[in-house]
Amino acid sequence: MSGLRLLQSLQQIHSSLVLRRITAGLQVCFLTSAAALCQGCIHRPEAVTRSDRTEPTASSTSASLGSQTPTESADVGHAADRKFRIALDIGHTPHAPGAIGADGTKEYDFNQRIVDLLARELNKESNLQIIVINKDGHEISLERRSMLANAANADAFLAIHHDSANDRYLEAVKVDGKVYHQTKRFHGYSVFFSKKNPKFEDSQRFALALAKAMHQAGFTPTLHHAEPIPGENRELVDRELGVYRFDDLVVLKRSNMPSALLECGVIVNPDEERELEQTDRQMKIVQAVKTAILEFAQSAETSHSTPATAPSR
């Protein structure tokens, strides 16, 4: 009997260990999936300030761009001579789509549409070279996006996103039998830059140029990211233009060139989402962003061509 009891005890211990391993595995899977869903969101700061992969090395940067692997690619436009290179980053991916709009439309779909239209417009300019990050929508980490822009030697980096709001303001609403979350409290665009970017002064100038062009096009900035609550509380650098400083946004601080992130509008607002789905509104945004990019490219060219002033004696 003592031998049988010992065997039973060993079996119970073994079963307990197996159960613990299974539980731990499920927890890891859940946490990984949850982080991926909000990768890169302004409205999910804990996701944008962390890495979901190991820190990339210089050798892996050049290799990933050169081989154009299916999971991390940069689509580079045509260029004969050295032109001003603008990297356009499509925020999120189909499997980690970012915010969900008031009618269930995924943020990624909005981002992809704007970048597609913007790339077409910018390709009409002979002095620009367009680099589209992750054009095919493969899974890609935040660092990889910056790595590809760095490896392509881009002169500026622009991440395109669409906005949400803090959970406390979202209300559950049924749309076609499905429940989505909405709020009419906020609407408008916002622009972000990071002081941790190695060229943060130029990044701020780029962000201000984008915001100014959006404002002049008739768009209104949203100020809700400055609200002193958990998940927001961003430094509002320019209240009139809606420019924020957000130092730990990975795609901005890891890029070597002047970088900014544009939230084109608030898609959890059902009224603004309907407007953002219209081609006229999309093209209006595209033209404003194009104006800012051309202005920034011109100023960069001017600064490079201006001869250095001899130091006074």
N, C-alpha and C positions, 0 to 999 in steps of 0.2 A: 504493500500500500504506500509505503514511503517513497518508493521509486515512481509510482504512478502520480503521486502528488507533486513530486519534483518536476516530472515531465509536463504536467498541467501548468505549473508555475512558469516554466520556461516558455511555453506556448503563449501565455498571457503577456509576458514581457515582450516577446517578439511582436505580437499583434499591436501592442501599445506603441512600439517604436515605428512600425509601418504606418500607423494612423498619424503619428506626429509628422512623419516625412510627407505624407500626402497633404496634410493640412498646411504645412509650411509651403509646399509647392503651389497650392491654390492661392495662398496669400501673395506670393511673389507674382503669379500670373495676374491677379486682380490689380495689384499696385502698378504693374507695368502697363496694363491696358488703360487704367485710369489716367496715368501720366500722358500716355500717347494721345488720348482723346483731346486734350487741351494743349498740346505742344505748340508753343509760340503765341498763346493768347495774351493780350494785354490784360484781359479780365480774369486771367488765371496766373497771377505773378509767380506762384510757386512752381509752375511748369516752365516759365520762360527763364527763370534764374538758375536752373539746374541743367546738368548734362545727362542725357540718357545713354551715352556711350563713353568709352575711354577717350582721353584727350588725344587729338590727332597729332601726328608728327609731321615735320616738314616733308619727309620723303613720301608719306602717304598722300599728302596734298597733291603733289605733282603727278603721282601715279593715278589717282582717282580721276583727274581731269584728262590726263593723256589717254587712258584706256576707255573713258566714257562707259563705265560699268553701268548695268541696267538699273541699279538702285540709287545711283547718285550721279546726276548728269547736269551739264550746263550747255544749253543750246546757244551757240555763238553765231551771230549774224554775219553777213558778208562784210569783208573789209580788205582793201588793198593796201592802203597806207595806214599809219598810226592815227587812229581817230579817238575821240573821247568815248570811253567805254562805260556804259551804264549797265549795271547788273540789276535785273528785275527778279525779285524773289516772290514766287506764288506762295502765299502763306498757307500752311497746313498741307494735308494730303487727303485723298479720297477715304482712306481708312481712319484717319485722325483729322476729321473735317473742321475742327474748331467750333465756333458758335453755331447754334441751330436757330434759324430765323423764325419769325413769328408764325409763318405758315409751313415750317418744316424744311425750308430750303437750307442747304448746308453752306456755311461760310466759304469753304473751299471753292464751291461752284462760282460764287460771286468773285472771289479773288482771281480765279483762273480766267474768267471773262474779261475783267479789267486789264490784266496783264496781256492777254491776247490782243485786245484792241489797242492798248498802249504800244506794244511792240510793233504792230503794223504801222501806227502813226509815226513812231520814232524812226522806223526803217526808211521813211521818206526823206529823212535828213541826211545829207551826204557827209556831214562831219561827225556822225554818231555811229558807234558799233553797239549792237544790242546783245546782251548776254541774259538769256532766260534761265533761271535756276529751276531745275526739276520740272521741265516742261511736260513730261509724260506722267507726272503724278505718282512716282514711286515713293516708297517709304524712305525717308531721309532725316537724319538728325539735324538739330539746329546748327551744330558746329560744322557739319558738312556743307551746309548752305554757304556759310562764310568762307570755308576752305575753298570751295569752287570759285567764288568771286575773287579771292586772293590769288589763286593759281592762274586765273584768267587776267590778272593784273588790271582789274577794273578800276576806273577813276572815281566811281560813285556807286553806292549800293542803295537800292530802294526796296523795302519789303511792303507788299500790298496786303492789307487785311480789311475785314469788316467787323464792326464792334458789337459788343453785348453790354450787359449792365450787371451790377452786383446782384447776387441771388436774392437779397432782401427786397428788391424792387420788382422781381419777376412774379407774375401771376399766371396760374395754370388756366389755359383756355382751350376748349375743344375746337379743332378745325378738321372738318370732314371725318369726324369720328375719332380723331387722334388728339392727344393732349400735347400742347406745346406751351412754352412760357414766353410771356410778352410783358412789355411795359411801354406806356406812351410818355413816360416821364422825361426821357432823354432822346435827343436827336442831334445829328451833325457829325462833322469830321473831327479828327484830332491827329496831331503829328508828334512823333517822339524821336529823341536823340539820346545818346549816351555819352557821359563825360569820360567813361572808361575806353571809349574809342580812341585809338592813337592820334586821330586827327579830329578831336572833338570840337574845336572851334569851327572848322570847316563843316563838320556835321551839323552844328547848330545853325550855321549860315544856310546850309542846304535845307534843313527843316523849316526855317523861317521863310525861305523862298517858296517852298511847297505850300505852306500855310497861307502865305500872302496871295499866291495864285488862286488857291481854293476860295479864299475870302473875296477876292476881286471878281471871281466867277459867280458870286452870289450865294455861296454856301455859308452856313453858320457853324461855328465850332461848338463842340460839346465840352462842358467844363466838369463833367461828373467824375473824371478820374482824379481830380484834386480834392475831392471830399475826404475829410479826415476820418476814414473808417477802414477797418481791415480789408485788404484786397485792393484798396485804392490809395489815396494819400500821396499822389505823385506831385512833384514840384511843377507848378504851372509857371513857365518862364514868360509866356506872352498870353495874357488873358484875352485880348482882342482877337488874336490869330489862332488860339488854341494849340500852342506849342508846349510840350511837356519834356521834362528831363527824366529819363528812366534808365539809370546807369547799368542795371544788371540784365537788360535784354540781351540775350546771348548773341543773336544775329547781328546786333549793332556793336557790341563791345569786342566781338571776335573778328570783325572785318577790319582790314588794314586801311581801307579808304574811307572818305566821308560817307556816312551812312545815316539813313532815316527810315522810320516806319510810319506809313500812312494808314489810318483807319478811315475808310471812305465814307462810312455812315453806320448808323445803329440798326442792325437788321432784326433785333428783337422788338423794335418799334414797328407795329404792323403798317402804319402809314408810311414811314420812311422806307420800309422794306419794299412796299409796292412801287415806290418811286425808283428805288435802286434796281429794280427788275426791268425798268424801261430803258430802251436803247438810247433815248435822248439824254437821260440823266447820266448814263454810263459814258457817253461821248463827251458830255460836258465836263465830267471828272477827268477824262483822258486828256482833253485839250488843256485843262488847267495844269495838270501834272507835266504835260509836254512843255508848256511855257516855262515852268520852273526849271525843268531839266536843261532846256536850251539856255536859259539865263545863267544857270550855274556852270554849264560847260563853257560858255563865253567868258565868264569871270575867271574860270580856271585857266583858260587859254591866255587871257590877258595877263594874269599874274605870272605865268610861265614865260611869256614873251617880253615882259618888262625887264630891262637891264637892271642889274643890281646897283644900288647907289653906293658910291664910294664913301667910306666912313669919314666923318669930319675930323679935321686935325686942329 
